[in-house]
């Protein structure tokens, strides 16, 4: 049975569900009440491999930022899969062992959903009838947990969905669900990275 989790809640993926890998998938549908065609809006997942070794959440390398222009992380443990575009889905595949085996001391993978050029085009999550994050067992295809964005995020162009947290020998997924009117550059700055022309 799929677990419905809400903002601030979490699940232990390794201890309670035996996962060594996970897929985070975002699906969405447009609200027919809004005059926007589906091909005009797309939501992508960004993932940041974060270390708190310095006391603050920072990406040790530029390659720790995973998105459509950098599909493999610095540790090799986070992969951005080709999305369906107009199908309305985007995926991140996370291999827990590869992330933990790295010398970069990664202890969190922060995942953000962003509407492509949302600020520029005046788009927001309020134009979707739903936007849902799914935590999936990649070996079986089972959806372990779902996290649906709420009306609180209706004005947002980006939402911090949640984080995969490595602590005490276990891997947890913690739902955050905080919306922002921010672009990609703002998140790069938060995690100590600089924007490039590719982004």
Helices and strands as residue ranges (DSSP letters): E 3-4, E 10-12, H 13-17, E 21-30, G 38-40, E 43-50, G 62-64, E 65-66, E 78-81, G 85-87, E 89-95, H 96-101, E 108-115, H 118-121, G 125-127, E 128-136, E 143-148, G 151-153, E 158-167, E 170-180, H 184-190
